[in-house]
Structures are given as C-alpha cells and as structure tokens.
C-alpha cells in the first residue's frame, strides 16, 4: 500500500465516526509533498527523520511535527489492523522526538528597528516592512496577517477581526491596533491606492493575488541587520516577550496571542522576574 491509500482509508473511517478534524487535514497538507505515492514498505526510519529535520529547518515547533506524524503513525496502525497487514512496518512509531523546552527567541527594540530599516532599504513595495511592524505590534501569526482582508480592518475602532477560520484555535479573535500598527496599514493602503486599487487583501501585491510568503526577503533583511537565529514566527515571540517584560499579565498576553490556555503563555513567565520579586515585597512583616 502507498501513503495515499493508507491515509485515504484512515480518514474515510474517521469521517464515518465524525472525528476527522481540521488538524488532520492540515497535517496531511504538510505530509503529502514528502510521502505521496511512496509505498510504505519502502519507507525507512531515515526518511521520517529527514522529514523532521526539514520541518525543523522551516522553523516549525517540535509539537507541531509530532502532531503531523501522529496522523501518519495512526494511519499505518489502522491499515495493519483493518487489512490484516500485521507485517507492515511502521517507521513512524516510537521515534523518540525530544520534547525539549519550547523555543522563545526575541529581539530588542533596537534590533527590531534595525530589521525594519533593513527591510525598507531594498524594498520596492512596503509589504515586508509593514508585515514586520504588524507582527511585532499585534503578535499575530504569519497566516493570520497574510490572509487579512481590508473588510475586516476597522481603523476607526483601532482593530481588525480574525474569524474562526483564520485562527489556529478556530476561535474568533479581535486584534487591537496601536499607532505603529495603524501606520503600517496606512502605508499599505497608500501604495495600493496608487498601484492596486480595489484589492481585497491587506497584503495584495498584484491583480487577484496576495503575498503568501516573505521567506527570501525576510532572510535577506536579517542578514543586513546582523540578526542571527531568528525566524518569522519569532516576531510573535518578541511581541509577547516585550509585553511580559513590561509587566503585563500573562492572562492579557494569552488573550492577545489567542492561546487556548495560559499554560501555553507560561513559556514567557521567566521574562518577568521583577513581578515575583515585587510580589513578595508586598507581604506584611510579622
């Protein structure tokens, strides 16, 4: 059996149980380019580890990769049982991926200014520097920003809306906008009014199209700004880190990031040691 046959059989059975989720579909989108058409009996452990290495190199969290591979592993186990293929190897099982501390990489405000300047220095359009400013000031994920439509932006109320279909948690979220974020949006509006009037996309760049990635331009801007080991998703980490270091509550940061639980936000707790120090100082003496 091939990867495609096993996945199709597994998801078909899952849909009968009404348990197939959008996460499984997302995982399949990532797995398919690497394994589609390949017979399972020819897959080796090294092939799976090569996939892991590639996803890590793209800046994907280990937890996300493990979730993707869980789908693959479950599909193989399903096929072994459903089709009496007990000798079918499962190279995904017991891979032993490390569950190390989640990555929290952030930059200083001076570095952020240097990065924006580096992005502007060679840009023929305002999209990349505007994206960086919006990400640093909203904490939104790359996809949440690149899929943003002008119809969901309300400058008068200083916010934009993320519908459930646009967010990782599949929950609607309102994103407040500060002055810098509004200025970034205004730069995009001004450019589009001249070169692309009527586009529905905040990051529209030609007729009927929007930008889907900044990978090359972002990497080049990092080099010009002399910033190492920094990914697009780290702009989101920077937003959260700045807030926590300024004394903002983890619960407020949780809501701004759209986390399902404050447990996810606690990865930034170590950045606010002064809050703990100040708390114990407020205890009354005996």
C-alpha positions in Angstrom: 0.0 0.0 0.0 1.1 3.6 -0.6 1.0 6.5 1.7 -2.0 7.9 -0.1 -4.0 4.7 0.1 -3.4 4.3 3.8 -4.2 7.9 4.6 -7.4 7.8 2.5 -8.6 4.6 4.2 -7.9 6.0 7.6 -9.5 9.4 7.1 -12.5 7.7 5.5 -13.1 5.7 8.6 -12.5 8.7 10.7 -15.2 10.7 8.8 -17.7 7.9 9.4 -17.1 8.5 13.2 -17.3 12.2 12.6 -14.0 12.6 14.3 -11.8 13.8 11.4 -10.5 17.3 12.3 -9.1 20.3 10.6 -5.8 19.5 12.3 -5.6 16.2 10.5 -6.3 17.9 7.2 -3.6 20.5 7.9 -1.1 17.7 8.8 -1.9 15.9 5.6 -1.1 19.1 3.6 2.4 19.0 5.1 3.0 15.3 4.9 1.8 14.7 1.3 4.5 16.5 -0.6 7.1 14.3 1.1 5.4 10.9 1.1 2.7 10.9 -1.6 3.0 8.0 -3.9 5.6 6.2 -1.9 5.0 2.5 -0.9 5.0 2.1 2.8 7.2 -1.0 2.8 10.0 1.1 1.2 9.9 3.8 3.8 12.8 3.7 6.3 13.3 5.4 9.7 15.8 7.7 8.0 13.0 9.0 5.7 10.9 10.0 8.6 13.8 11.7 10.4 14.6 13.6 7.2 11.1 14.9 7.2 11.5 16.0 10.8 14.8 17.8 10.0 13.2 19.6 7.1 10.3 20.8 9.2 12.5 21.9 12.0 14.6 23.9 9.5 11.4 25.7 8.4 11.0 26.9 12.0 8.1 24.5 12.8 7.7 23.6 16.5 8.5 20.1 17.6 5.0 19.7 19.0 3.5 20.5 15.6 5.8 18.0 13.9 4.8 15.3 16.4 1.1 16.0 15.7 1.7 15.6 12.0 3.5 12.3 12.5 0.8 11.1 14.8 -1.6 11.1 11.9 0.8 9.1 9.8 1.5 6.7 12.6 -2.2 6.2 13.4 -3.0 5.6 9.7 -0.4 2.9 9.4 -1.6 1.2 12.6 -5.2 1.4 11.2 -4.1 -0.3 8.0 -2.3 -3.1 9.8 -5.4 -3.9 11.7 -8.1 -3.2 9.1 -6.4 -5.0 6.2 -4.6 -7.8 8.2 -1.2 -6.4 7.3 0.5 -7.3 10.6 3.9 -7.5 8.9 3.6 -3.9 7.6 6.4 -1.9 9.3 5.6 1.4 11.0 8.8 3.6 10.7 6.9 6.4 12.5 6.3 4.6 15.7 8.4 5.3 18.8 10.5 7.9 17.0 11.7 9.4 20.3 11.4 13.0 19.3 12.6 15.3 22.1 10.0 17.3 24.0 12.5 19.9 25.0 11.6 23.4 26.2 9.7 25.4 23.6 11.7 28.0 21.7 11.4 31.6 22.9 13.6 33.8 20.7 13.1 37.5 20.8 14.9 40.7 19.8 15.4 44.1 21.4 13.6 47.2 20.3 16.8 48.5 18.8 17.2 45.3 16.8 13.6 45.5 15.7 14.2 49.0 14.4 17.3 47.8 12.5 15.4 44.9 11.0 12.6 47.2 9.7 15.2 49.6 8.3 16.9 46.7 6.6 13.6 45.5 5.1 12.9 49.0 3.8 16.3 49.7 2.4 15.9 47.5 -0.7 12.1 47.1 -0.9 10.3 48.2 -4.0 7.0 47.7 -2.1 6.1 48.4 1.5 4.8 44.9 2.2 7.7 43.3 4.1 8.5 46.3 6.5 4.7 46.7 7.1 4.4 43.0 7.8 7.2 43.1 10.4 5.7 46.1 12.1 2.3 44.5 12.3 3.7 41.2 13.6 5.7 43.0 16.3 2.7 45.1 17.4 -0.1 42.5 17.2 1.6 39.2 17.9 -0.4 37.6 15.0 0.8 34.5 13.2 2.1 34.8 9.7 -1.0 33.2 8.2 -3.4 35.4 10.2 -1.7 38.5 8.7 -1.2 37.4 5.1 -4.8 36.2 4.9 -6.2 39.5 6.3 -8.7 41.3 4.1 -9.5 45.1 4.3 -13.1 44.3 5.1 -12.0 43.0 8.5 -9.9 46.1 9.3 -11.6 48.9 11.3 -9.1 51.8 11.7 -11.7 54.0 13.4 -12.1 51.4 16.2 -8.4 50.6 16.0 -8.8 46.8 15.5 -9.2 44.1 13.0 -11.1 40.8 13.2 -9.9 37.3 12.8 -12.7 34.9 12.1 -12.6 31.4 13.4 -11.5 30.0 10.1 -8.4 32.3 10.1 -7.1 31.3 13.6 -5.2 28.2 14.8 -7.6 27.7 17.7 -10.6 28.1 15.3 -12.0 30.8 17.6 -12.9 34.4 16.6 -10.4 37.0 17.9 -10.3 40.8 17.9 -6.9 42.2 17.4 -6.3 45.7 18.9 -4.1 48.1 16.9 -1.6 50.7 18.3 -0.3 53.7 16.5 2.6 51.9 14.8 0.3 49.1 13.5 -2.1 51.7 12.1 0.8 53.5 10.4 1.9 50.2 8.8 -1.6 49.6 7.5 -1.7 53.2 6.2 1.5 52.6 4.2 -0.1 49.5 2.5 -3.3 51.5 1.8 -1.4 54.3 0.2 0.7 52.0 -2.0 -2.4 50.0 -3.1 -4.4 53.2 -3.9 -1.7 54.0 -6.5 -0.7 50.6 -7.8 -3.5 48.2 -6.9 -6.8 49.9 -6.2 -9.7 47.7 -5.1 -7.7 44.8 -3.9 -9.5 43.0 -1.1 -6.2 41.9 0.6 -4.1 43.8 3.0 -1.1 42.1 1.5 -2.3 42.2 -2.0 0.5 42.9 -4.5 -0.9 42.3 -7.9 -4.3 41.8 -9.5 -6.1 38.9 -7.8 -3.1 37.9 -5.8 -1.8 38.3 -2.3 1.6 37.6 -0.8 1.9 34.1 0.7 5.5 34.2 2.0 8.3 36.6 2.9 10.9 33.9 3.4 13.6 35.1 1.0 13.1 38.8 1.7 13.0 38.3 5.5 16.2 36.2 5.4 18.0 38.9 3.5 16.8 41.6 5.9 18.0 39.6 8.8 21.5 39.4 7.2 21.6 43.2 6.6 20.5 43.8 10.2 23.1 41.3 11.5 20.5 39.3 13.4 21.1 35.6 13.7 18.9 32.6 14.6 15.7 34.5 14.1 12.5 33.2 12.3 9.3 34.9 11.2 7.4 33.2 14.0 9.9 34.8 16.4 8.3 38.2 15.7 5.3 36.7 17.6 7.6 35.6 20.5 9.1 39.1 20.5 5.6 40.8 20.9 4.8 38.5 23.8 8.2 38.9 25.4 8.1 42.7 25.3 4.7 42.7 27.0 5.7 40.4 29.8 9.0 42.3 30.4 6.9 45.5 30.7 4.9 43.8 33.5 1.8 42.8 31.5 -0.3 40.0 32.9 0.2 36.6 31.4 -3.6 36.3 31.1 -3.7 39.5 29.0 -0.9 38.2 26.8 -2.7 34.9 26.4 -5.8 36.7 25.0 -3.8 38.8 22.7 -1.9 35.8 21.3 -5.1 33.8 21.0 -3.8 30.9 23.2 -6.3 28.3 24.3 -4.8 28.1 27.7 -2.5 30.2 29.9 -0.3 27.2 30.1 0.9 28.0 26.6 1.7 31.5 27.6 3.7 30.5 30.6 6.7 29.9 28.4 7.3 33.7 28.8 6.9 33.8 32.6 10.7 33.7 33.1 11.0 37.1 31.5 9.2 38.8 34.4 11.3 38.0 37.4 10.7 41.5 38.9 7.0 40.8 39.2 7.7 37.9 41.5 10.2 39.9 43.5 7.8 42.8 43.9 5.0 40.4 44.9 6.9 39.1 47.9 7.9 42.6 49.0 4.2 43.4 49.5 3.9 40.8 52.3 3.3 42.4 55.7 6.1 41.8 58.3 5.3 39.8 61.4 
